[in-house]
Amino acid sequence: MATILIVDDEKNIREHLAIYVRSLRHRAEVAPDATEALALLERHEPDVIFSDVRMAGMDGLALLREIRRRRPDAVVVLMTAYATVAEAVEAMRAGAYDYLVKPFSLDQVGLLLARVLEVQALRRENRALRRVLDEPRPRMRPCCSPARAAPGRTCLRPPCTPGARATRARSSPSRAPAWPSTSSRASSSDT
């Protein structure tokens, strides 16, 4: 379940989007202006923010910049009924994830939200895997068994104790060849 913040000065749009987001089993927070949105941003740490561009006081682009300053990894989607190419380009350069032109369908919002949440999940997984790869690994050392040691060979097992060596030796499969040696085969074929 994700937390979605919806910022729009039009109450019907705010409420309609909130109902839809809740129907998708996400938590929805609503704000009528940028000031309240910034207060909610601190309290709820939303996963995605949908914001209108034209609002009284601080507009959507200024809100986007402030959100990016406070939470650089936040995903912000701007919405507007007055779309221009220049404004869309400016929004994307300022760090908007996407730009919705009103009127938009709820299906568009649902698809966009699914895509955003999938990308966020992949980024979290990527960071977790990088942390695992960055963790120090046990130091490798030459093989602990002289019988297996070849010049320059490194054992892929961590250093072991004498007790572990004995247990490993008892549980290891036999190293005897499964077929006769080449010298015995050569002598038997000569006869």
C-alpha positions in Angstrom: 0.0 0.0 0.0 1.4 3.3 -1.1 0.7 6.8 0.2 -0.4 9.3 -2.4 -0.7 13.0 -1.9 -3.1 14.9 -4.1 -2.7 18.7 -4.3 -5.4 20.6 -6.2 -7.3 23.8 -5.4 -10.4 22.3 -7.0 -12.2 20.2 -4.3 -14.0 18.0 -6.7 -10.8 16.9 -8.4 -9.1 16.3 -5.1 -11.9 14.2 -3.7 -12.5 12.3 -6.9 -8.9 11.3 -7.2 -8.7 10.4 -3.5 -11.7 8.1 -3.8 -10.1 6.4 -6.9 -6.7 6.0 -5.2 -8.4 4.5 -2.1 -10.3 2.1 -4.4 -6.9 0.9 -5.6 -6.1 0.1 -1.9 -3.7 3.0 -1.4 -3.7 5.7 1.2 -4.7 9.1 -0.1 -3.9 12.5 1.5 -5.3 15.7 0.1 -4.2 19.3 0.2 -5.9 22.4 -1.3 -2.7 24.3 -1.7 1.1 24.0 -1.6 1.5 25.2 2.0 -0.7 22.4 3.3 1.0 19.9 0.9 4.4 20.7 2.3 3.1 20.1 5.9 1.6 16.8 4.8 4.9 15.9 3.0 6.7 16.1 6.3 4.1 14.1 8.3 3.3 11.3 5.8 6.2 11.0 3.4 4.1 10.1 0.4 5.3 7.8 -2.3 3.7 9.8 -5.1 2.5 13.4 -5.3 -0.1 14.5 -7.8 -0.1 18.3 -8.0 -2.0 20.9 -10.0 0.2 23.4 -11.7 -2.0 26.5 -11.3 -2.9 27.2 -7.7 -3.2 30.4 -5.6 0.0 31.3 -3.7 2.8 28.8 -4.6 2.1 27.2 -8.0 2.7 23.6 -8.9 6.2 24.2 -10.4 7.4 26.0 -7.3 5.9 23.2 -5.2 7.8 20.7 -7.4 11.1 22.5 -6.8 10.5 22.6 -3.1 9.6 18.9 -2.9 12.7 18.0 -4.9 14.8 20.1 -2.5 13.4 18.4 0.6 13.0 14.9 -0.8 15.0 14.4 -4.0 13.7 10.9 -4.5 10.0 11.9 -4.4 7.9 11.2 -7.4 5.9 14.2 -8.5 3.2 14.2 -11.3 1.9 17.5 -12.4 -1.6 18.1 -13.6 -3.0 21.0 -15.6 -5.8 22.1 -17.8 -3.7 24.8 -19.5 -1.0 22.6 -21.1 1.7 24.2 -23.2 4.7 22.4 -24.6 7.0 25.0 -22.9 5.4 24.4 -19.5 5.6 20.6 -19.9 9.3 20.9 -20.8 10.0 23.1 -17.8 8.2 20.7 -15.5 10.2 17.7 -16.7 13.4 19.7 -16.4 12.5 20.6 -12.9 12.1 16.9 -12.0 8.5 16.0 -12.6 8.0 12.3 -13.3 5.1 12.9 -15.7 2.6 15.6 -16.8 -1.1 14.9 -17.0 -3.4 17.1 -19.1 -6.9 17.7 -17.7 -9.4 16.2 -18.3 -7.7 12.9 -17.9 -9.2 9.5 -17.3 -8.9 7.5 -14.1 -7.5 4.7 -16.2 -4.6 7.0 -17.1 -4.0 7.7 -13.4 -4.2 4.0 -12.5 -1.7 3.0 -15.2 0.7 5.9 -14.3 0.5 5.0 -10.6 1.2 1.3 -11.3 4.2 2.2 -13.4 5.6 4.6 -10.8 5.2 2.1 -8.0 6.8 -0.6 -10.0 9.8 1.6 -10.8 10.1 2.5 -7.1 10.0 -1.2 -6.1 12.7 -2.0 -8.7 14.9 0.9 -7.4 14.5 -0.4 -3.8 15.5 -3.9 -4.9 18.4 -2.5 -6.8 19.7 -0.6 -3.7 19.3 -3.7 -1.5 21.3 -5.8 -4.0 24.0 -3.2 -4.2 24.3 -3.1 -0.4 24.7 -6.9 -0.4 27.4 -6.7 -3.1 29.2 -3.9 -1.2 29.3 -5.9 2.1 32.8 -7.3 2.9 33.2 -10.9 2.1 35.2 -13.5 4.0 38.9 -13.4 3.1 39.8 -16.3 0.8 43.0 -18.3 1.5 44.8 -21.2 -0.1 43.1 -24.6 0.3 43.2 -26.0 3.7 43.6 -29.6 2.4 47.1 -30.3 1.0 45.6 -33.2 -1.1 43.3 -30.7 -3.0 45.8 -27.9 -3.1 47.3 -27.1 -6.5 49.9 -24.4 -7.0 48.2 -21.0 -6.9 44.7 -22.5 -6.3 42.4 -20.6 -4.0 39.8 -22.3 -1.9 36.3 -20.7 -2.2 35.4 -21.7 1.3 36.0 -19.4 4.2 38.8 -20.3 6.6 37.9 -23.4 8.5 38.8 -25.0 11.8 40.5 -28.4 12.2 37.1 -29.9 13.3 35.4 -28.5 10.2 38.2 -29.9 8.0 37.7 -33.4 9.5 33.9 -33.2 9.0 34.3 -32.0 5.4 36.8 -34.9 4.7 34.3 -37.5 6.1 31.4 -36.1 4.0 33.3 -35.5 0.8 32.8 -38.1 -2.0 35.6 -40.4 -2.7 38.3 -38.9 -5.0 39.1 -42.3 -6.5 38.7 -42.4 -10.3 35.5 -43.9 -11.6 37.3 -45.7 -14.4 40.7 -47.4 -14.6 43.7 -45.2 -15.0 45.1 -44.7 -18.5 48.1 -46.8 -17.7 46.0 -49.9 -16.8 43.7 -49.3 -19.9 46.8 -49.2 -22.1 48.2 -52.4 -20.7 44.8 -54.2 -21.0 44.3 -53.2 -24.6 47.8 -54.3 -25.6 47.0 -57.9 -24.6 
